[in-house]
Amino acid sequence: MKTAATALLLIDVQQGFYNESYWGGNRNNPGAEANISKLLTHWRMQGLPVIHVKHDSVNPASPLHPSSTGNNFMDCALPQAGEPLFPKQVNSAFIGTRLQEYLDENGITSLLIVGLITNHCVSTTARMAANFGYEVCVAEDATATFDRISFDGTLYKAQDVHNISLANLHEEFATIVKTEDMILQHTNILSHA
C-alpha cells in the first residue's frame, strides 16, 4: 500500500471547552480555533488525510458528556463525509479506539496534532503516538489549555502550562511547529511531488 501523507489529527475540538470555568478558566491562545480551521481547510484542499477524535466523557456532569450540547464539535472543526471519527473516553486517542489500526491500514506514519487541551488529551495522544513509532508534530498555536491548580495549591497560568507541556513533548515525543510553517511545508512538498 502506498504510504499516505501526514494526517491532520484533530483532538476534542468540542463546544464543551467554551465552558472555561469548568476546566480551570483563563484559557490561553484565543487564536487556536482560527489556526485549526486554517490547517483543516488546507489539508482538505490538498487532499491530505484528516482524522477526528471526540471525547465522550463518562462523567454526566462533564460538558463533554454525550448528553450535553458541549459534546458537539466546534464549527471550526466539523467532520465532513468520509473523514474518520474516533470517539474516546480517556485522554489517549489510542485507548479504546481503532485509531492505531486505521493509521496502519492506511499507511499513515506521520501525524500533525491539533486540538484541546494541550496538557491532557493532546499531550497524551502525542506521547503514545511517538511510542508507537509515528512521526509526530504538534501545532503550538492550534492547541490551548486552562489555568491549573497544583497539588500544593499553586496556581499555574494557562500559558505557562501550555509552554511547559509543549517543552516536555519537544524533541522527545514530537516536533513543536507553527500553523503557517506546516501549511507552507506541505504546500512545498505537494508542489514538488
C-alpha positions in Angstrom: 0.0 0.0 0.0 1.2 3.5 -0.8 2.3 5.5 2.2 -0.2 8.3 2.9 0.9 11.9 3.6 0.9 13.4 7.1 -2.5 13.1 8.6 -4.1 16.0 10.5 -5.3 14.6 13.8 -7.9 16.8 15.5 -8.3 16.1 19.2 -11.5 17.0 21.0 -12.4 20.3 19.2 -15.7 20.3 21.1 -18.0 23.0 22.3 -17.7 21.9 25.9 -14.4 23.7 26.1 -16.2 27.0 25.8 -17.1 26.4 29.4 -13.8 27.8 30.7 -14.7 27.8 34.4 -15.2 24.0 34.3 -11.7 23.4 33.0 -9.9 26.0 35.2 -10.5 29.3 33.5 -8.4 31.8 31.7 -7.7 29.8 28.5 -4.7 30.8 26.5 -4.2 31.0 22.8 -7.5 32.6 21.7 -6.4 32.1 18.1 -6.4 28.3 18.3 -9.7 27.8 16.6 -8.7 30.0 13.7 -5.5 28.1 13.2 -7.3 24.7 13.5 -9.6 26.0 10.8 -6.7 27.1 8.5 -5.0 23.7 8.8 -8.2 21.8 8.3 -9.0 23.9 5.2 -5.5 23.4 3.8 -5.5 19.7 4.5 -8.8 19.2 2.7 -7.9 21.4 -0.3 -4.7 19.4 -0.7 -6.5 16.0 -0.4 -4.4 15.1 2.7 -5.9 12.8 5.4 -8.0 14.3 8.1 -8.9 12.3 11.3 -11.2 13.5 14.1 -11.2 12.4 17.7 -14.1 13.2 20.1 -14.2 12.8 23.8 -17.4 11.2 25.1 -17.0 11.7 28.9 -18.4 9.1 31.2 -19.0 11.8 33.8 -22.6 13.0 33.5 -21.6 16.5 34.9 -18.9 17.0 32.2 -19.6 19.4 29.3 -18.2 16.6 27.1 -20.8 14.0 28.2 -22.8 12.7 25.2 -26.0 14.1 26.8 -24.6 17.6 26.7 -24.5 20.0 23.8 -20.9 20.6 24.7 -20.2 17.2 23.2 -20.8 18.6 19.8 -17.9 19.7 17.6 -17.0 23.4 17.3 -17.9 25.0 14.0 -14.3 25.3 13.0 -13.8 21.5 13.0 -17.0 19.9 11.8 -16.2 16.5 10.2 -17.0 16.0 6.6 -18.3 12.8 4.9 -15.6 10.3 4.6 -13.4 11.7 7.4 -12.9 9.1 10.1 -14.1 9.8 13.6 -12.9 8.0 16.7 -14.8 8.6 19.9 -12.8 8.0 23.1 -13.5 8.0 26.8 -9.9 8.6 28.2 -7.1 11.0 27.5 -5.4 9.0 24.8 -6.9 8.7 21.3 -5.4 5.3 21.0 -7.1 3.7 24.0 -10.4 2.0 23.3 -10.5 3.1 19.7 -9.3 1.7 16.3 -7.1 4.7 15.6 -3.9 2.8 15.5 -5.4 0.1 13.2 -6.7 2.8 10.9 -3.4 4.5 10.7 -1.5 1.3 10.0 -4.1 0.0 7.5 -3.8 3.3 5.5 0.0 3.5 5.7 -0.1 6.7 7.8 3.2 7.1 9.7 3.2 10.9 10.3 0.7 13.0 12.3 0.1 16.7 12.9 -1.8 17.0 16.1 -4.1 20.0 17.0 -6.9 20.5 19.5 -7.7 20.6 23.1 -6.3 20.6 25.6 -2.6 20.8 25.4 -1.6 19.2 28.7 -4.2 16.4 28.7 -5.5 14.7 25.5 -3.2 16.4 23.1 -0.1 15.6 25.1 -1.2 12.0 26.0 -2.0 11.2 22.4 1.3 12.7 21.1 3.3 10.7 23.6 1.5 7.4 22.7 1.8 8.1 19.0 5.6 8.6 19.4 5.9 5.4 21.5 4.1 3.5 18.7 6.6 4.8 16.2 4.7 7.5 14.4 6.4 10.8 13.4 4.6 13.4 15.4 4.2 17.2 15.1 2.1 19.4 17.4 1.0 22.8 16.2 1.6 25.0 19.3 -0.7 27.8 18.0 -3.6 25.3 17.2 -3.8 24.0 20.8 -4.8 25.6 24.0 -5.3 24.9 27.7 -6.5 26.5 31.0 -5.2 27.5 34.4 -4.2 24.7 36.7 -4.1 24.5 40.5 -1.3 22.2 41.6 -1.4 19.6 44.4 0.1 22.2 46.8 -2.4 24.9 45.9 -0.1 26.8 43.5 -1.9 28.4 40.6 -0.2 27.9 37.2 -1.3 30.2 34.4 -2.6 28.6 31.2 0.2 30.0 29.0 2.8 28.5 31.4 1.0 25.2 31.5 0.8 25.2 27.7 4.5 26.1 27.2 5.8 23.6 29.7 3.6 20.8 28.2 5.0 21.5 24.8 8.5 21.8 26.2 8.1 18.3 27.6 7.0 17.0 24.2 9.6 18.8 22.1 12.4 16.6 20.7 11.3 13.7 22.9 7.8 12.8 21.6 7.1 15.5 19.0 8.3 18.4 17.0 6.6 21.6 18.0 5.5 23.6 15.0 3.5 26.7 13.9 0.4 26.6 11.7 1.8 28.7 8.9 5.0 26.7 8.7 3.1 23.5 8.4 0.9 24.9 5.6 4.0 26.2 3.8 5.9 22.9 4.2 3.0 20.8 2.9 2.4 23.2 0.0 6.1 22.9 -1.0 6.0 19.1 -0.6 3.0 18.7 -2.9 4.2 21.2 -5.4 7.4 19.2 -5.9 5.7 15.8 -5.9 
